[in-house]
Amino acid sequence: MRDEIKSMLKDLPPMDELLQKPWTSRYQEILGREAVRSTFADVIGEVRRDLLKGLIHSFDPTLIESETRVRLEKRSRKSLRRVVNATGVVIHTNLGRSCLGSEVLDNVRTVSASYSNLEYDLEEGARGQRHSHVEWLLSSVTGADAALVVNNNAGAVLLCLAALGRSKEVIVSRGELVEIGGSFRIPDIMDFSGAILREVGTTNRTHLSDYLKAINTQTAMILKVHPSNFRVVGFHSEASREELAALAREKELIFMEDLGSGVVADLSPWGLQGEPTVRQCVESGVDLVTFSGDKLLGGPQIGVIVGRSQLVDRIRHYPLLRAIRVDKMTLAAFEATLRLYLEGRTGEIPTLSMISQPGETLRKRARNLASMIRRVTGLQARVVMTQDAVGGGAYPAAVLEGFGVEVEPPEGVSDGSALERLRNAPVPVIASAKEGKILLHVRTMLDGDGMDVIGALKDLSPREAGNDGED
């Protein structure tokens, strides 16, 4: 080891000395002395490693303090935080997907703040089933005989395959062997469940005869998978849902469909076509349908299984169910959301409300926001038309025409730097940029978000007076 490296290692400040620094007292109070000590140790360890590897040839001991301070400041804030979604993507997977309405949140608070009858039958005075709180509601909304819920749709698919297809063959079209966000691959899920994948057809064309030829004594199920954002256009064909249901009945097989986003309401009045509702799948003869609760249904993260009672009962008694069951807060939110559907109050579900907002309403909101930005921050802002999206893997080709605000960053501030500073605001603002300007889509901004956007934009530069022009 070279003498200069040995000398620098000796210059590393001792831990006791660092912990006595006056500026650390705040963090020791918030995070605890051990957390502060551990953070110092991490930084010192990284410096020591880099010195020994020859990655750095000199260092300033004060940099250890400054780097530790940055990390402690970050750790002093809650990690999971509210953000402003100004992207125009309604079901934004990275931003938590669907928002919950006030009545739904009230139910979560009520149930979570006290004991509840989560698994207690009040009429019988004995142990009950947590699924019972939503099963009847799901049957009423979807038309299915029975239902149960798990932690998410991937869990629902896995559970069905394991309970009904383990060590048996499950037929899937090659055009539906998709990978969805987060490395959710149908072949991998199939393998993990213990079911045997039997591919049929080709990527772009799979006929009913392909399924028929693949059926043998080891076949348990035909599985249809929602392609999410993947689409084949042009020379393409697939067997219809009704054809597959009839074939499954004839051969005494299970016909299951992973519907993905789980459309419950008819969205055609808002120009969204091509996605079947869960009820339509059930009425078409699908034995089991799985879907997400936090996408187009507009509820919490949950995986739903609906279908024939005989099959649902078999799944209900499969041991894996306990490992992926849902908690009381999720059930409280889901029940309240389903009751909004039952009562015809879908306008109170934020996801559906955002999707269905009239253009004139969006234009008015954009005008108000642009005016506030000009008046309070002095930045140039104007109303522009936008192309919004449903998100969540549903209607990937559909464009929601909307409105937003285009903001010109201050001189000397690039659009990338401006977006970064917006993300680091006290309430982070997630936006996009276009041709050097910040673009704020108002469709996905909630009530009160405008003030947080204004606060974030004010920090970009000092206010320039006298700039309150019209659109």
BAVOMI-714525 format. One record per residue (C-alpha): residue in one letter; residue number from 1; x, y, z. Coordinates in nm, 4 decimals. Example, Ala and Ser with C-alpha at 12.3 -4.5 7.8 and 13.67 -1.06 7.14 Angstrom:
(atom A, 1, (1.2300, -0.4500, 0.7800))
(atom S, 2, (1.3670, -0.1060, 0.7140))
//
This chain:
(atom M, 1, (0.0000, 0.0000, 0.0000))
(atom R, 2, (0.1409, 0.3363, -0.1001))
(atom D, 3, (0.2336, 0.5776, 0.1773))
(atom E, 4, (-0.0024, 0.8468, 0.0466))
(atom I, 5, (-0.2977, 0.6092, 0.0670))
(atom K, 6, (-0.2023, 0.5108, 0.4208))
(atom S, 7, (-0.1810, 0.8779, 0.5091))
(atom M, 8, (-0.5250, 0.9539, 0.3676))
(atom L, 9, (-0.6772, 0.6551, 0.5484))
(atom K, 10, (-0.5367, 0.7899, 0.8742))
(atom D, 11, (-0.6971, 1.1267, 0.7969))
(atom L, 12, (-1.0463, 0.9745, 0.7931))
(atom P, 13, (-1.2287, 1.1430, 1.0827))
(atom P, 14, (-1.3131, 0.9271, 1.3864))
(atom M, 15, (-1.6797, 0.8414, 1.4399))
(atom D, 16, (-1.7019, 0.9963, 1.7877))
(atom E, 17, (-1.5792, 1.3264, 1.6498))
(atom L, 18, (-1.8355, 1.3223, 1.3679))
(atom L, 19, (-2.1242, 1.2422, 1.6015))
(atom Q, 20, (-2.0338, 1.5449, 1.8137))
(atom K, 21, (-2.0826, 1.7864, 1.5237))
(atom P, 22, (-2.3589, 2.0348, 1.6201))
(atom W, 23, (-2.5448, 1.9916, 1.2900))
(atom T, 24, (-2.6006, 1.6196, 1.3604))
(atom S, 25, (-2.8199, 1.6828, 1.6676))
(atom R, 26, (-3.1290, 1.7468, 1.4536))
(atom Y, 27, (-3.0900, 1.4198, 1.2688))
(atom Q, 28, (-3.0130, 1.2259, 1.5850))
(atom E, 29, (-3.3398, 1.3557, 1.7269))
(atom I, 30, (-3.5419, 1.2655, 1.4159))
(atom L, 31, (-3.3738, 0.9385, 1.3152))
(atom G, 32, (-3.1870, 0.8271, 1.6246))
(atom R, 33, (-2.8152, 0.8243, 1.7033))
(atom E, 34, (-2.7628, 0.4766, 1.5594))
(atom A, 35, (-2.9089, 0.5740, 1.2207))
(atom V, 36, (-2.6785, 0.8777, 1.2021))
(atom R, 37, (-2.3783, 0.6663, 1.3016))
(atom S, 38, (-2.4692, 0.4043, 1.0388))
(atom T, 39, (-2.4962, 0.6688, 0.7671))
(atom F, 40, (-2.1548, 0.8110, 0.8550))
(atom A, 41, (-2.0142, 0.4571, 0.8502))
(atom D, 42, (-2.1574, 0.3951, 0.5019))
(atom V, 43, (-1.9977, 0.7096, 0.3603))
(atom I, 44, (-1.6626, 0.6466, 0.5296))
(atom G, 45, (-1.6675, 0.2874, 0.4077))
(atom E, 46, (-1.7254, 0.4014, 0.0495))
(atom V, 47, (-1.4369, 0.6505, 0.0698))
(atom R, 48, (-1.2058, 0.3867, 0.2191))
(atom R, 49, (-1.2989, 0.1394, -0.0567))
(atom D, 50, (-1.2386, 0.3943, -0.3326))
(atom L, 51, (-0.9014, 0.4888, -0.1853))
(atom L, 52, (-0.7873, 0.1278, -0.1692))
(atom K, 53, (-0.9025, 0.0634, -0.5266))
(atom G, 54, (-0.7260, 0.3737, -0.6518))
(atom L, 55, (-1.0523, 0.5277, -0.7729))
(atom I, 56, (-0.9758, 0.8519, -0.5896))
(atom H, 57, (-0.6348, 1.0003, -0.5227))
(atom S, 58, (-0.7276, 1.2718, -0.2748))
(atom F, 59, (-1.0229, 1.3743, -0.0665))
(atom D, 60, (-1.1473, 1.6532, 0.1516))
(atom P, 61, (-1.2581, 1.5243, 0.4957))
(atom T, 62, (-1.5390, 1.7814, 0.4956))
(atom L, 63, (-1.6932, 1.6005, 0.1971))
(atom I, 64, (-1.7768, 1.3116, 0.4276))
(atom E, 65, (-1.9882, 1.5481, 0.6326))
(atom S, 66, (-2.1573, 1.7051, 0.3320))
(atom E, 67, (-2.2419, 1.3680, 0.1700))
(atom T, 68, (-2.3696, 1.2295, 0.4994))
(atom R, 69, (-2.5817, 1.5385, 0.5497))
(atom V, 70, (-2.7419, 1.4947, 0.2062))
(atom R, 71, (-2.8308, 1.1342, 0.2856))
(atom L, 72, (-2.9645, 1.2157, 0.6316))
(atom E, 73, (-3.1804, 1.4940, 0.4920))
(atom K, 74, (-3.3300, 1.2516, 0.2412))
(atom R, 75, (-3.3884, 0.9883, 0.5090))
(atom S, 76, (-3.5580, 1.2441, 0.7326))
(atom R, 77, (-3.8432, 1.2753, 0.4833))
(atom K, 78, (-4.1084, 1.0107, 0.4281))
(atom S, 79, (-4.0119, 0.8027, 0.1276))
(atom L, 80, (-4.3630, 0.7291, -0.0007))
(atom R, 81, (-4.5091, 1.0731, -0.0659))
(atom R, 82, (-4.7879, 1.2522, -0.2449))
(atom V, 83, (-4.6919, 1.3845, -0.5881))
(atom V, 84, (-4.8685, 1.5887, -0.8541))
(atom N, 85, (-4.9349, 1.3871, -1.1683))
(atom A, 86, (-4.9157, 1.6376, -1.4534))
(atom T, 87, (-4.8315, 1.3740, -1.7166))
(atom G, 88, (-5.1791, 1.3199, -1.8570))
(atom V, 89, (-5.1547, 0.9426, -1.7990))
(atom V, 90, (-5.4567, 0.8583, -1.5847))
(atom I, 91, (-5.3571, 0.5112, -1.4629))
(atom H, 92, (-4.9878, 0.5811, -1.4134))
(atom T, 93, (-4.8224, 0.2631, -1.2824))
(atom N, 94, (-4.5154, 0.4438, -1.1485))
(atom L, 95, (-4.7294, 0.7021, -0.9690))
(atom G, 96, (-4.9591, 0.4605, -0.7854))
(atom R, 97, (-5.2207, 0.3935, -1.0539))
(atom S, 98, (-5.5750, 0.4837, -0.9459))
(atom C, 99, (-5.6525, 0.7466, -0.6836))
(atom L, 100, (-5.9237, 0.6744, -0.4277))
(atom G, 101, (-6.2254, 0.8965, -0.3704))
(atom S, 102, (-6.3118, 1.0666, -0.0423))
(atom E, 103, (-6.5902, 0.8260, 0.0543))
(atom V, 104, (-6.3631, 0.5288, -0.0100))
(atom L, 105, (-6.0890, 0.6828, 0.2059))
(atom D, 106, (-6.3420, 0.7512, 0.4828))
(atom N, 107, (-6.4286, 0.3823, 0.4892))
(atom V, 108, (-6.0601, 0.2871, 0.5079))
(atom R, 109, (-6.0067, 0.5258, 0.8006))
(atom T, 110, (-6.3117, 0.3960, 0.9869))
(atom V, 111, (-6.2192, 0.0302, 0.9490))
(atom S, 112, (-5.8468, 0.0840, 1.0142))
(atom A, 113, (-5.8885, 0.2993, 1.3242))
(atom S, 114, (-6.0795, 0.0338, 1.5164))
(atom Y, 115, (-6.1402, -0.3365, 1.5403))
(atom S, 116, (-6.3542, -0.4814, 1.2625))
(atom N, 117, (-6.5410, -0.7945, 1.1632))
(atom L, 118, (-6.2699, -0.8821, 0.9094))
(atom E, 119, (-6.3027, -1.2553, 0.9729))
(atom Y, 120, (-6.5965, -1.2618, 1.2109))
(atom D, 121, (-6.9553, -1.3508, 1.1232))
(atom L, 122, (-7.1697, -1.1121, 1.3269))
(atom E, 123, (-7.4884, -1.3135, 1.2700))
(atom E, 124, (-7.3405, -1.6486, 1.3684))
(atom G, 125, (-7.1024, -1.5181, 1.6327))
(atom A, 126, (-6.8282, -1.7323, 1.4841))
(atom R, 127, (-6.5303, -1.7109, 1.2517))
(atom G, 128, (-6.6121, -1.5766, 0.9066))
(atom Q, 129, (-6.4401, -1.5317, 0.5709))
(atom R, 130, (-6.2771, -1.2024, 0.4685))
(atom H, 131, (-6.3853, -1.2563, 0.1064))
(atom S, 132, (-6.7501, -1.2387, 0.2086))
(atom H, 133, (-6.7323, -0.8608, 0.2427))
(atom V, 134, (-6.6934, -0.8170, -0.1344))
(atom E, 135, (-6.8079, -1.1430, -0.2955))
(atom W, 136, (-7.1743, -1.0535, -0.3292))
(atom L, 137, (-7.0855, -0.7085, -0.4573))
(atom L, 138, (-6.8515, -0.8543, -0.7199))
(atom S, 139, (-7.1176, -1.1002, -0.8322))
(atom S, 140, (-7.3707, -0.8176, -0.8622))
(atom V, 141, (-7.1363, -0.5945, -1.0612))
(atom T, 142, (-6.9946, -0.8650, -1.2921))
(atom G, 143, (-7.2752, -1.1215, -1.3166))
(atom A, 144, (-7.0467, -1.4036, -1.1982))
(atom D, 145, (-7.1608, -1.6850, -0.9689))
(atom A, 146, (-6.8773, -1.6448, -0.7187))
(atom A, 147, (-6.5688, -1.4363, -0.6483))
(atom L, 148, (-6.2634, -1.3999, -0.4297))
(atom V, 149, (-5.9782, -1.1512, -0.4056))
(atom V, 150, (-5.6005, -1.1633, -0.3571))
(atom N, 151, (-5.3203, -0.9068, -0.3378))
(atom N, 152, (-5.2937, -0.8310, -0.7114))
(atom N, 153, (-5.3794, -0.9684, -1.0551))
(atom A, 154, (-5.0473, -1.1505, -1.0930))
(atom G, 155, (-5.1330, -1.3323, -0.7714))
(atom A, 156, (-5.4801, -1.4095, -0.9044))
(atom V, 157, (-5.3397, -1.5656, -1.2226))
(atom L, 158, (-5.0796, -1.7617, -1.0283))
(atom L, 159, (-5.3367, -1.8921, -0.7802))
(atom C, 160, (-5.5791, -2.0089, -1.0503))
(atom L, 161, (-5.3070, -2.1877, -1.2448))
(atom A, 162, (-5.1648, -2.3548, -0.9346))
(atom A, 163, (-5.5037, -2.4616, -0.7973))
(atom L, 164, (-5.6538, -2.5851, -1.1246))
(atom G, 165, (-5.3683, -2.6550, -1.3648))
(atom R, 166, (-5.0777, -2.7862, -1.1601))
(atom S, 167, (-4.8968, -3.0747, -1.3378))
(atom K, 168, (-5.1471, -3.0400, -1.6228))
(atom E, 169, (-5.1235, -2.8665, -1.9602))
(atom V, 170, (-5.2589, -2.5154, -2.0118))
(atom I, 171, (-5.3036, -2.4014, -2.3701))
(atom V, 172, (-5.2055, -2.0437, -2.4580))
(atom S, 173, (-5.1715, -1.8702, -2.7936))
(atom R, 174, (-4.8156, -1.7670, -2.8785))
(atom G, 175, (-4.9505, -1.4202, -2.9508))
(atom E, 176, (-5.0506, -1.3884, -2.5853))
(atom L, 177, (-4.7248, -1.4987, -2.4195))
(atom V, 178, (-4.6546, -1.1420, -2.3194))
(atom E, 179, (-4.4317, -0.9733, -2.0672))
(atom I, 180, (-4.6060, -0.7002, -1.8714))
(atom G, 181, (-4.4371, -0.4282, -1.6645))
(atom G, 182, (-4.2198, -0.5468, -1.3785))
(atom S, 183, (-4.1074, -0.8628, -1.5644))
(atom F, 184, (-4.4461, -1.0343, -1.5264))
(atom R, 185, (-4.4041, -1.3020, -1.7943))
(atom I, 186, (-4.6793, -1.5501, -1.8644))
(atom P, 187, (-4.4357, -1.8413, -1.9281))
(atom D, 188, (-4.2575, -1.7715, -1.5971))
(atom I, 189, (-4.5833, -1.7505, -1.4014))
(atom M, 190, (-4.6957, -2.0728, -1.5662))
(atom D, 191, (-4.3727, -2.2473, -1.4708))
(atom F, 192, (-4.3857, -2.1177, -1.1137))
(atom S, 193, (-4.7453, -2.2415, -1.0723))
(atom G, 194, (-4.6510, -2.5943, -1.1725))
(atom A, 195, (-4.8731, -2.5880, -1.4803))
(atom I, 196, (-4.7309, -2.7051, -1.8124))
(atom L, 197, (-4.7376, -2.4464, -2.0893))
(atom R, 198, (-4.8673, -2.5662, -2.4256))
(atom E, 199, (-4.8117, -2.3016, -2.6927))
(atom V, 200, (-5.0324, -2.2955, -3.0014))
(atom G, 201, (-5.0500, -2.0884, -3.3183))
(atom T, 202, (-4.8103, -1.8115, -3.4099))
(atom T, 203, (-4.7454, -1.4599, -3.2861))
(atom N, 204, (-4.9906, -1.3029, -3.5299))
(atom R, 205, (-5.2373, -1.5813, -3.6115))
(atom T, 206, (-5.3914, -1.8462, -3.3888))
(atom H, 207, (-5.6962, -2.0390, -3.5094))
(atom L, 208, (-5.9538, -2.2406, -3.3199))
(atom S, 209, (-5.8168, -2.5506, -3.4898))
(atom D, 210, (-5.4778, -2.4861, -3.3243))
(atom Y, 211, (-5.6388, -2.5163, -2.9826))
(atom L, 212, (-5.8327, -2.8256, -3.0860))
(atom K, 213, (-5.5192, -3.0059, -3.2084))
(atom A, 214, (-5.3376, -2.9314, -2.8827))
(atom I, 215, (-5.5997, -3.0860, -2.6553))
(atom N, 216, (-5.5088, -3.4210, -2.5029))
(atom T, 217, (-5.5694, -3.6212, -2.1867))
(atom Q, 218, (-5.3276, -3.3971, -1.9937))
(atom T, 219, (-5.5044, -3.0723, -2.0837))
(atom A, 220, (-5.6691, -2.8898, -1.7940))
(atom M, 221, (-5.7314, -2.5411, -1.9214))
(atom I, 222, (-5.7426, -2.2943, -2.2089))
(atom L, 223, (-5.6013, -1.9571, -2.1040))
(atom K, 224, (-5.6639, -1.6280, -2.2826))
(atom V, 225, (-5.4336, -1.3408, -2.1816))
(atom H, 226, (-5.4868, -0.9684, -2.2212))
(atom P, 227, (-5.1929, -0.8311, -2.4274))
(atom S, 228, (-5.1645, -0.5109, -2.2220))
(atom N, 229, (-4.9700, -0.2533, -2.4288))
(atom F, 230, (-4.8650, -0.5117, -2.6888))
(atom R, 231, (-5.0611, -0.5108, -3.0130))
(atom V, 232, (-5.0327, -0.6910, -3.3460))
(atom V, 233, (-5.1814, -0.4987, -3.6381))
(atom G, 234, (-5.2200, -0.5978, -3.9993))
(atom F, 235, (-5.2193, -0.9696, -4.0865))
(atom H, 236, (-5.3667, -1.0945, -3.7611))
(atom S, 237, (-5.6405, -1.3258, -3.6390))
(atom E, 238, (-5.7386, -1.5021, -3.3196))
(atom A, 239, (-6.0122, -1.7324, -3.1976))
(atom S, 240, (-6.3027, -1.5478, -3.0438))
(atom R, 241, (-6.3921, -1.5689, -2.6779))
(atom E, 242, (-6.7214, -1.7397, -2.7631))
(atom E, 243, (-6.5467, -2.0009, -2.9808))
(atom L, 244, (-6.2983, -2.0848, -2.7070))
(atom A, 245, (-6.5767, -2.1086, -2.4481))
(atom A, 246, (-6.7708, -2.3511, -2.6665))
(atom L, 247, (-6.4601, -2.5627, -2.7286))
(atom A, 248, (-6.3804, -2.5757, -2.3574))
(atom R, 249, (-6.7348, -2.6867, -2.2753))
(atom E, 250, (-6.7274, -2.9543, -2.5428))
(atom K, 251, (-6.3968, -3.0959, -2.4179))
(atom E, 252, (-6.4832, -3.0456, -2.0483))
(atom L, 253, (-6.1957, -2.8067, -1.9938))
(atom I, 254, (-6.1667, -2.4852, -1.7932))
(atom F, 255, (-6.1633, -2.1633, -1.9937))
(atom M, 256, (-5.9876, -1.8843, -1.8047))
(atom E, 257, (-5.9175, -1.5281, -1.9124))
(atom D, 258, (-5.6688, -1.2844, -1.7643))
(atom L, 259, (-5.8455, -0.9604, -1.8478))
(atom G, 260, (-5.5784, -0.7319, -1.7042))
(atom S, 261, (-5.7281, -0.3901, -1.6419))
(atom G, 262, (-6.0738, -0.5171, -1.5563))
(atom V, 263, (-6.3232, -0.2851, -1.7224))
(atom V, 264, (-6.6476, -0.2898, -1.5250))
(atom A, 265, (-6.8248, 0.0207, -1.6595))
(atom D, 266, (-6.9062, 0.0776, -2.0260))
(atom L, 267, (-6.6532, 0.3366, -2.1439))
(atom S, 268, (-6.7806, 0.3674, -2.5016))
(atom P, 269, (-6.9629, 0.6983, -2.4301))
(atom W, 270, (-6.6160, 0.8525, -2.3938))
(atom G, 271, (-6.4889, 0.7071, -2.7178))
(atom L, 272, (-6.3055, 0.4114, -2.5647))
(atom Q, 273, (-6.3802, 0.0982, -2.7634))
(atom G, 274, (-6.2369, -0.2509, -2.7893))
(atom E, 275, (-6.1995, -0.3556, -2.4257))
(atom P, 276, (-6.4598, -0.6092, -2.3089))
(atom T, 277, (-6.6170, -0.5610, -1.9679))
(atom V, 278, (-6.5877, -0.8345, -1.7073))
(atom R, 279, (-6.9624, -0.8980, -1.7388))
(atom Q, 280, (-6.9295, -0.9474, -2.1145))
(atom C, 281, (-6.6576, -1.2065, -2.0575))
(atom V, 282, (-6.8726, -1.3924, -1.8057))
(atom E, 283, (-7.1731, -1.3822, -2.0379))
(atom S, 284, (-6.9553, -1.5096, -2.3249))
(atom G, 285, (-6.8939, -1.8302, -2.1326))
(atom V, 286, (-6.5569, -1.7687, -1.9693))
(atom D, 287, (-6.5343, -1.9925, -1.6614))
(atom L, 288, (-6.2866, -1.7765, -1.4690))
(atom V, 289, (-6.1919, -1.4121, -1.5198))
(atom T, 290, (-5.9043, -1.2426, -1.3378))
(atom F, 291, (-5.8425, -0.8678, -1.3337))
(atom S, 292, (-5.6933, -0.5779, -1.1370))
(atom G, 293, (-5.8860, -0.3557, -0.9008))
(atom D, 294, (-5.6537, -0.0548, -0.9209))
(atom K, 295, (-5.6689, 0.0102, -1.2936))
(atom L, 296, (-5.9881, 0.0847, -1.4845))
(atom L, 297, (-6.2021, -0.0328, -1.1969))
(atom G, 298, (-6.0578, 0.2605, -1.0021))
(atom G, 299, (-6.0080, 0.0951, -0.6648))
(atom P, 300, (-5.7113, -0.0187, -0.4532))
(atom Q, 301, (-5.4443, -0.2664, -0.5623))
(atom I, 302, (-5.6184, -0.6010, -0.5597))
(atom G, 303, (-5.6498, -0.9082, -0.7785))
(atom V, 304, (-5.9999, -1.0348, -0.8507))
(atom I, 305, (-6.1143, -1.3828, -0.9512))
(atom V, 306, (-6.4750, -1.4221, -1.0631))
(atom G, 307, (-6.6505, -1.7148, -1.2272))
(atom R, 308, (-6.8214, -2.0466, -1.1753))
(atom S, 309, (-6.8787, -2.1225, -0.8078))
(atom Q, 310, (-6.7482, -2.4802, -0.8359))
(atom L, 311, (-6.4107, -2.3559, -0.9608))
(atom V, 312, (-6.3909, -2.0600, -0.7229))
(atom D, 313, (-6.4560, -2.2962, -0.4306))
(atom R, 314, (-6.1651, -2.5169, -0.5384))
(atom I, 315, (-5.9410, -2.2112, -0.5528))
(atom R, 316, (-6.0719, -2.0884, -0.2179))
(atom H, 317, (-5.9386, -2.3991, -0.0457))
(atom Y, 318, (-5.5970, -2.3989, -0.2130))
(atom P, 319, (-5.3190, -2.3308, 0.0451))
(atom L, 320, (-5.1475, -2.0601, -0.1631))
(atom L, 321, (-5.4458, -1.8302, -0.1101))
(atom R, 322, (-5.3429, -1.7527, 0.2472))
(atom A, 323, (-5.0005, -1.6302, 0.1316))
(atom I, 324, (-5.1485, -1.3726, -0.1051))
(atom R, 325, (-5.4623, -1.2666, 0.0773))
(atom V, 326, (-5.5580, -0.9013, 0.1154))
(atom D, 327, (-5.5629, -0.6900, 0.4307))
(atom K, 328, (-5.8501, -0.5039, 0.5967))
(atom M, 329, (-5.7588, -0.1628, 0.4514))
(atom T, 330, (-5.7619, -0.2960, 0.0950))
(atom L, 331, (-6.0925, -0.4724, 0.1515))
(atom A, 332, (-6.2463, -0.1594, 0.3043))
(atom A, 333, (-6.1396, 0.0464, 0.0028))
(atom F, 334, (-6.2542, -0.2165, -0.2454))
(atom E, 335, (-6.5952, -0.2640, -0.0859))
(atom A, 336, (-6.6585, 0.1107, -0.0845))
(atom T, 337, (-6.5524, 0.1358, -0.4499))
(atom L, 338, (-6.7814, -0.1501, -0.5571))
(atom R, 339, (-7.0740, 0.0112, -0.3760))
(atom L, 340, (-7.0234, 0.3259, -0.5843))
(atom Y, 341, (-7.0729, 0.1097, -0.8939))
(atom L, 342, (-7.3778, -0.0575, -0.7455))
(atom E, 343, (-7.5323, 0.2818, -0.6636))
(atom G, 344, (-7.4550, 0.4272, -1.0078))
(atom R, 345, (-7.2118, 0.6836, -0.8638))
(atom T, 346, (-6.9158, 0.6108, -1.0899))
(atom G, 347, (-6.8549, 0.9846, -1.1324))
(atom E, 348, (-6.7147, 0.9784, -0.7774))
(atom I, 349, (-6.4417, 0.7342, -0.8808))
(atom P, 350, (-6.1410, 0.9575, -0.9659))
(atom T, 351, (-6.0098, 0.7355, -1.2462))
(atom L, 352, (-6.3394, 0.7349, -1.4341))
(atom S, 353, (-6.3934, 1.1030, -1.3582))
(atom M, 354, (-6.0572, 1.1924, -1.5152))
(atom I, 355, (-6.1196, 0.9803, -1.8230))
(atom S, 356, (-6.4639, 1.1291, -1.8804))
(atom Q, 357, (-6.3867, 1.4975, -1.8228))
(atom P, 358, (-6.5361, 1.7137, -2.1021))
(atom G, 359, (-6.2938, 1.9077, -2.3193))
(atom E, 360, (-6.4397, 2.2427, -2.2211))
(atom T, 361, (-6.3881, 2.1641, -1.8521))
(atom L, 362, (-6.0251, 2.0785, -1.9180))
(atom R, 363, (-5.9768, 2.3955, -2.1240))
(atom K, 364, (-6.1182, 2.6104, -1.8436))
(atom R, 365, (-5.8926, 2.4447, -1.5866))
(atom A, 366, (-5.5902, 2.5009, -1.8100))
(atom R, 367, (-5.6796, 2.8686, -1.8570))
(atom N, 368, (-5.7084, 2.9203, -1.4818))
(atom L, 369, (-5.3774, 2.7464, -1.4173))
(atom A, 370, (-5.1953, 2.9408, -1.6900))
(atom S, 371, (-5.3276, 3.2699, -1.5536))
(atom M, 372, (-5.2133, 3.1838, -1.2006))
(atom I, 373, (-4.8686, 3.0825, -1.3223))
(atom R, 374, (-4.8191, 3.4109, -1.5060))
(atom R, 375, (-4.9532, 3.6204, -1.2205))
(atom V, 376, (-4.7667, 3.4541, -0.9339))
(atom T, 377, (-4.4398, 3.3395, -1.0920))
(atom G, 378, (-4.3935, 3.5781, -1.3835))
(atom L, 379, (-4.3178, 3.2865, -1.6141))
(atom Q, 380, (-4.4541, 3.2661, -1.9677))
(atom A, 381, (-4.7457, 3.0226, -1.9766))
(atom R, 382, (-5.0082, 2.9434, -2.2381))
(atom V, 383, (-5.2880, 2.6931, -2.2892))
(atom V, 384, (-5.2186, 2.4135, -2.5380))
(atom M, 385, (-5.3989, 2.1036, -2.6575))
(atom T, 386, (-5.2606, 1.7750, -2.5260))
(atom Q, 387, (-5.2858, 1.4076, -2.6016))
(atom D, 388, (-5.3566, 1.2231, -2.2789))
(atom A, 389, (-5.3667, 0.8475, -2.2199))
(atom V, 390, (-5.5652, 0.5962, -2.0151))
(atom G, 391, (-5.2566, 0.4014, -1.9050))
(atom G, 392, (-5.2367, 0.0765, -1.7114))
(atom G, 393, (-5.2096, -0.1311, -2.0293))
(atom A, 394, (-5.5657, -0.0494, -2.1381))
(atom Y, 395, (-5.6554, 0.1221, -2.4650))
(atom P, 396, (-5.2885, 0.1716, -2.5626))
(atom A, 397, (-5.3815, 0.3090, -2.9048))
(atom A, 398, (-5.6525, 0.5429, -2.7746))
(atom V, 399, (-5.5794, 0.9139, -2.7373))
(atom L, 400, (-5.7718, 1.1290, -2.4906))
(atom E, 401, (-5.7809, 1.4776, -2.6349))
(atom G, 402, (-5.7159, 1.7232, -2.3558))
(atom F, 403, (-5.5658, 2.0558, -2.2556))
(atom G, 404, (-5.2653, 2.1622, -2.0586))
(atom V, 405, (-5.0308, 2.4498, -1.9857))
(atom E, 406, (-4.7004, 2.5059, -2.1604))
(atom V, 407, (-4.4505, 2.6905, -1.9396))
(atom E, 408, (-4.1269, 2.8430, -2.0620))
(atom P, 409, (-3.8435, 2.7945, -1.8107))
(atom P, 410, (-3.6478, 3.1032, -1.7024))
(atom E, 411, (-3.3493, 3.2076, -1.9088))
(atom G, 412, (-3.0529, 2.9840, -1.8426))
(atom V, 413, (-3.2655, 2.6950, -1.7111))
(atom S, 414, (-3.3020, 2.3976, -1.9449))
(atom D, 415, (-3.6238, 2.2001, -1.9619))
(atom G, 416, (-3.4426, 1.8970, -1.8142))
(atom S, 417, (-3.3144, 2.0996, -1.5214))
(atom A, 418, (-3.6594, 2.2505, -1.4685))
(atom L, 419, (-3.8230, 1.9066, -1.4596))
(atom E, 420, (-3.5630, 1.7887, -1.2092))
(atom R, 421, (-3.6283, 2.0842, -0.9823))
(atom L, 422, (-4.0026, 2.0268, -1.0057))
(atom R, 423, (-3.9477, 1.6662, -0.8986))
(atom N, 424, (-3.7470, 1.7863, -0.5985))
(atom A, 425, (-4.0083, 2.0366, -0.4835))
(atom P, 426, (-4.1661, 1.9931, -0.1340))
(atom V, 427, (-4.4614, 1.8357, -0.3166))
(atom P, 428, (-4.2966, 1.6773, -0.6220))
(atom V, 429, (-4.4487, 1.7681, -0.9582))
(atom I, 430, (-4.4119, 1.5054, -1.2312))
(atom A, 431, (-4.4450, 1.6678, -1.5724))
(atom S, 432, (-4.3010, 1.6365, -1.9220))
(atom A, 433, (-4.1189, 1.8611, -2.1654))
(atom K, 434, (-4.1787, 1.9471, -2.5278))
(atom E, 435, (-3.9587, 2.1628, -2.7500))
(atom G, 436, (-3.7746, 2.3096, -2.4527))
(atom K, 437, (-4.0877, 2.3937, -2.2523))
(atom I, 438, (-4.2530, 2.2336, -1.9500))
(atom L, 439, (-4.5864, 2.0700, -2.0292))
(atom L, 440, (-4.8473, 2.0326, -1.7551))
(atom H, 441, (-5.1502, 1.8137, -1.8388))
(atom V, 442, (-5.4457, 1.9225, -1.6272))
(atom R, 443, (-5.6557, 1.6062, -1.6755))
(atom T, 444, (-5.4586, 1.4183, -1.4105))
(atom M, 445, (-5.4190, 1.7064, -1.1684))
(atom L, 446, (-5.6422, 1.6836, -0.8607))
(atom D, 447, (-5.8138, 1.9651, -0.6737))
(atom G, 448, (-5.5479, 2.1668, -0.4933))
(atom D, 449, (-5.2621, 2.0449, -0.7108))
(atom G, 450, (-5.2479, 2.3809, -0.8877))
(atom M, 451, (-5.1135, 2.5551, -0.5778))
(atom D, 452, (-4.8391, 2.2938, -0.5420))
(atom V, 453, (-4.7448, 2.3452, -0.9070))
(atom I, 454, (-4.7310, 2.7200, -0.8523))
(atom G, 455, (-4.5088, 2.6723, -0.5464))
(atom A, 456, (-4.2711, 2.4480, -0.7403))
(atom L, 457, (-4.2543, 2.6868, -1.0370))
(atom K, 458, (-4.1857, 2.9863, -0.8093))
(atom D, 459, (-3.8614, 2.8233, -0.7039))
(atom L, 460, (-3.7341, 2.8128, -1.0616))
(atom S, 461, (-3.6576, 3.1847, -1.0648))
(atom P, 462, (-3.7428, 3.5167, -0.8983))
(atom R, 463, (-4.0798, 3.6571, -1.0022))
(atom E, 464, (-4.0752, 3.8932, -1.2958))
(atom A, 465, (-4.3388, 4.1591, -1.2554))
(atom G, 466, (-4.5798, 4.2834, -1.5166))
(atom N, 467, (-4.6299, 3.9677, -1.7181))
(atom D, 468, (-4.9957, 3.8728, -1.7055))
(atom G, 469, (-5.0878, 3.8528, -2.0718))
(atom E, 470, (-5.3876, 3.6749, -2.2167))
(atom D, 471, (-5.3824, 3.3333, -2.3847))
//
